[in-house]
Amino acid sequence: MGFLRRLLIGGDERIEQRNMSWNMLGSFLYALASMVLTIAVIQIVGEDEGGIFSFAYSTFGQHMFMVAYFGIRPFHITDTRQRYSFGEYLCLRLATCGGALLFGLAYIFLNRDSYSFVKAATIFLMVAYKVIDGFADVYEAEFQRNGRLYLTGKSNTFRTLLSVTIFLGCLWATRNLVFSSAMAVAAQILGVLLFDISVIGALPQTNWKRRRGRCTLLFKENFVLFLSVILDFYVFSAAKYAIEGNMADRYQAVFAAIFMPTSVINLVAGFVIRPYITEMSRRWENGEFGHFAGIIGRLSAIIAALTVLALGGAWLLGIPVLSLLYPKIAYMLEACRLPLLFIILGGAFNAYINLFYYALIIMQEQKRIFIGYAAVTGLALLISSPFVRAAGLLGGAVSYMILMAALTGLFGLMAFWFYRKGKEGAR
């Protein structure tokens, strides 16, 4: 274990380069895993169980990850003055992870009459898998706060490779989705022990103290941000929940397939945005408003360029390429070109949402973020299921695009308003 720790941490040379390269690799593999796993499950055990897995892993399981995550990472990594210790962040994360598991159990219990054993067990195991991800995130946020983003990237890389390899190996050998999911959970636990818990103990700057009342104060300070993250993911996944409630499981698999390209936009946007978060925070705190706005402008231009490329590529090659990746549902993908374009456009809006979200967090405007999410959640409740019932997958894609566009507009206006307000207040 000592050798592994030393190997993972390395020295202090070329920190910035290592931060960038390992963060890109870890983020890429983490996002790729979702695509590869869905494709593999559909091919190995069929489109119905593939649809169950897609909902369990990418929708409800990811929603429970958000509960465990508590929306606190942006706050944690920008807490450069160390108002709260790592021990206090860890205390809160233990509580939120427990809450996420309980909520997952409650959801399955409420749906026990309509869910088969395979569906209920797969959903719970994927909730556990994602909650462990949420627990690992508190360590990875501390790595980043201490200037070692490369350790976050290494954790993402090696944990993903370990759990995905074990899951796919078991699924290929047994064709049993429930058993393979259980093995993936076991691999996740091992990965956190090896690549997070063992490493954090070797970093001397880590503060493990828990001061009386500070965990409760941290909870209160970030509760609105937590609600915002939960509403955010509901808005993001409203179309998937509508398909789950109104269509057969196999259509969830098809929607996951046409949703895949938009993940690439957000993945690449994440490569660009994440390394600049700490710098944006520092520029804002130092009153360097021109530099702060310049970073946002450059990142916005990159997202726009990626969107144009993605739409052009999807129009020409989207469905043929997806049909090669998902041969078992190729016959269902033939009519999905228009839904695919709407989803990609919605994905581009989502990349802008993330950029403006981080800007508002840095400006300490968490409550305004919640207002935006609450407003668009109301819109999601109004349009998602009616759109799906009226037009199937096309309705789901259009509703997703409308919701992302609405949230982008709200957050963009808020960020501009508070930027102007902060700039004028500093004069």
N, C-alpha and C positions, 0 to 999 in steps of 0.2 A: 504493500500500500504506500509506503514511503517513496519507493521508486516511482510508482505511478503518479503520486502528487508532484514530485519534482519534474517529471516528464511533462505533465500538463501545465504546470506553472511556468517553467522555463526561467529565463533571465529577464532583465529589464531593457534589453536592446530591441530596437525596431518595434516599439510598443504600438505606435500608430498604424504601421503597416500590418502588423499581426491582428490588431483590432479589426481593421477593414476586411482582411482576407478571411479570417475565421468567422466573422459575423456573416459575411456573404455566403460562405459554405454552409454554415449551420442553418441559416434562414432558408437557403435553397433546398437543402435536404428535408427540412421540416415541412416546407410547402409541397415538395415533390412527393413526400410520403403519403399525403392525403390523396393525391392523384393516383399514385401507383397502387395503393391499397384498394381503392374503389374499383379500379380496372381489374386487379387480380381477383378480388372476391367475385365480381360478376363473371369472369371467365372460368373460375374454378368451381363455384357452387351455384351459378345461375343468376338471372336478373332479379328474381324475387328476393332471395337472400342478399343479393348485392344492393337492392334498394333498402332493405332493413339495415344493412351495415352502413350505408351512406347516411341514413338518417341518424343512426346511433352514434357514428363517429363525427360526422361533419356538422350535424345540426344540434341534436339535443345534448350529446356529449360535449360539444364545443360550448354550448350554452352553460353547462355546469362548470366547464373550465372557467368561464367568465365569472361565475359566482365565487369559485375558489380564488381566482386572480384578484377579485375585488376592485379591479380598475386602478390598482394602486401603483403599478409599475412606473408610469410617467412621473408620479409624485415622488416615488422612491429614488429614481435615478437623477431627478433634478434637485433632490435634497442635498445639495453639495455642501451646505453648512452643517450637516449632520445634526439637525434638530432632533431626530429620532435615531436610536441605535438599531443595529441589525437585529439584536435580540428582541426589540419591540416590534419590528416588522415581522419577524418570525412568529412571535406570539399571536399576532393578528392573523397571519396566514394559516396557522394551525386551526384556528376557530373557523375561518371561512371555508377551509377544505372539509371540515366536519359537516358544516352546514350544507355544502354542495352534495355530499354523499346522502345526507338525510333527505334533501329535496328530490334527488334522483330516485330514491326508494319510494317516496310518496307519489311521484309521477307514475311509476310502474304500478303501484297498488291501485291508483285511481283508474288505470287502463287495463286492469287484470282481466276483465271479461272479454275485451276485444283483442288482446295480445296473446299469441302463442308462446309456448315456453321458450322457443328459440329467439323470438323477438324480444321478450322481456329480459331474458338472460343476457343477450347481446347488448341491449341498451344499457343495462346496469354495469356490465363489465367495461363498456366503453366510457361510461361515466367515471368509473374508478380510474381507468387509464388516463383520462383527461384531467381528473382531479390531481393525480400524481404530477402531471405536467404543471398544473397550477402551483403545487407545492415546490417543485424545482425552480419555478420562476422567481421565488423570493431570493434564492441563492444567486441566480443569474443576474437579478437586478442589483444585488450588492456587488457582484463582480464588476458590473458596468459602472456603478457609482464610484468605485475605487479606481477607475481608469483601466480596468482589465476586461474590456469587452470581448477580447479573444477567448477568455475562459467561458463566457456565455456561449460563444460560437462552438467551442469544443464540446461543451456539455450537450448542446442541441445536436451536434453532428454525431457523437458517439452513442448517445441515448437513442436517437432515431434509428441509427444503423442496427443497434442491438435489438430493439423491440420489433422493428419491421422484419428483420431477418428471421427472428424466432417465430413471429406470427405467420409469415408466408410459408416457412418451412413446415410448421405444424398443419397449416391449412392444406398444403399440397399433399402431405402424407396421410391426413385423416379425413379430409373433406368435411370436417366438423367445425362449424363456425364458432360455437360456444367454447369448445376446448381451446381452440386457437386464440380466442380473445382472452381467455384466462391466462394462457402462457404469455401473451403480450403484456398483461398487467404485471406478472411476475418479473418480466424483463425490465419493465419500467422502474420497478422498485429497486432492482439491482443497479440499474443505470444511475439513479439518483444517489445511491450509496457510493458508487465508484467515482462519479464525475462531478458531484456537487458537494455532498456532505464531507467527503474525505478531503476535498480541496480547500473549502472555506476555513477549516481548522488550521491550515498551514499559513494563512494570510495574517500577519501580525496586526494589521490596521483594523481588523474586524472587532467591533465593539459588541459584546454579548450581553451587556447589562440591561436589565429590565427595571425601570424606575416605576414606583408606585403610581398608578393611574394613567401612565403614558400610553399603554395599549388601548385603553378606553378612549383617551383623547384622540389617538390616531384613527380609531374607528369612526368617531364623530366627525373628525376633520375631513374624512374621505367618504363618508356615507353617501353624500349626494353624487360624488364621482362614481361610486359603486352602482347606484341606481341608474346613472347615465350609461354605464357600460352594459348593464343588463338590458336596458331599453334599446341601446345601440344594436346589440346582437339580435334582439327580437325583430327590429326593423330590417336588419340585414337578412334575416332568415324567415321573415313573414311569409314569403312565397313558398318556401319549403314546408313550413308548418301547414299552409293552406293545401298544398299537394298531399301531405300526410293525412289530412283530415277529409279530403274529397276524392282522392284517386288511389289506384292500386299501388302496391309497393314498387312494382317495376317502373312506374313513371318517376319515382324518386331517383332511380338509377339513371334514367334518361336525363332528368334535370341536372343531376350531378355531372353527367358527361358534358353537357353544353355549358355548365357553370365553370368547368375546369379552366378554360382560357383566361377568364377574368382573374383567376388566382395568380396567373403569371404576371399580369399588370401590377397587382398589389405586391407580389413578391419582389419584383424589380424596383418598384417605388419604395418598398421597405429597405432594400439595399442602400438606396440613396438617402432616405430620410433619417434612419436610425443614427448613423454616425454624426449627424449634425444637431441632434437634440440637445446634447450638453452644451455645444457651442451657442446654439440659439438661446438657451437659458442664460449663459454667461453674458452674451451681448445685451439681452434685455435687462438683466440686473445691473449692468454697468452703464445703462442709458445709451448704448450705441444703437439707436433706433434705425439708422440708415443701413447698417450692416445686417441687422435683424430682418428688415424688410427685403434686403437684397437676397438673403438666403432663401426666404419664402418664394421670391420671384423666380429664382433659378430652379428651385425644385418644382414649381408649378409648370414651368416651360418643359421640363423633362417629362412630367406626367402627360402633358398635352401631346408631345411628340410620340410617346409610347402608345397613346390612344389611337392616333392616326395610323400608326403601323399595325396595331392590333386589329382595327376595323377592316383595313385593306386586306390583311392576311386572312381574316375570318371569312370575308366575302368570297375570296378566291379559293381558299384551301381548307377552311374550317371544317365543314361536314365530311369531305373525303378523309382528312386526317383523323378526325374523331371516329369515323367508321372503321379505320384501320386499328385504332387503339381499343375500340369497343366492338369487336365483330359480332358478339352475341346480340347486341341491340342496334346493329347498323340499320336494320329494316325500320326501326322506330326513329332513327336520327334523320332520315331522308327529308322529313317535313319540318326540320328544326332550324333552317338557316336564319329565318327572321328572328325567332326567339334568341338565337345565339348572338346576333348583332345587338339586340336590346340589352342582353346580359353583359356583354363586353362594355357597352357604353355606361351601364350602371356600375361596372367595376372601376371604370375610370373616375366616375364621380366619387366612389368610395375611397379611392386613393387621395383625392382632394380633401375628403372628410377627415382622413387620418392626419393630413398635414395641418389643417386648420384646428383640429382637435388638440394637437400638441402645442400649437401656438397659443390657444386659449388656456391650456394648463399652465404654460410658462407665465402667462399674464395673470395667473391666479383667479381665473373666472370660471371655476368649476360649476357654480350655481347656474350660470348662463348656459353652460353646456347641457345641463339637465333640462332646462326649459326647451331647448331645441329638440332634444330627444323625445320629451313628453309630447310636444306638438306633433312630431312626425309619427310617433307611436299611435296617436289617435287616427292619423291618416291611414296607417297600416291596417289597423283594425277595421276601418271602413272599406278599404278597396281590395285587400289581398284575396280573401275567400271568394267574394263576388267575381273578381277577375278570373280566378281559376275555374270557378263553376261555369262561367260564360265562355271562356276560350281555352281552357286546359293549360298546357305548358306555355303557350303564347301569352295567355293572360298573366301567368306567374312571372314571366320575363318582363312584361310591360310594367306590372306593378312594382317589381324590384327596381327598374330603372327610374320610375317616377319617385319612389321613396328616396333613392340615393341622390337624385337631382334636388329634391326639396331640402334634404339635410345639408347638402353642399351649399346651397344658396343661403340658408340660415347661418351656418357656421362662418361662411365667407364674410357675410355682412357683419356678424358679431366681431370677428377678428379685425376687420377694417376699423370698426367703430372704436374698439378698445385700444387699438394701435394709435389712432389719432388722439384719443383721450390721454394715453400714457405719454405720448410725445409732447402734447400741450402742457401737461402737468409737470414735466421736467424742465420747462423753460423758466 
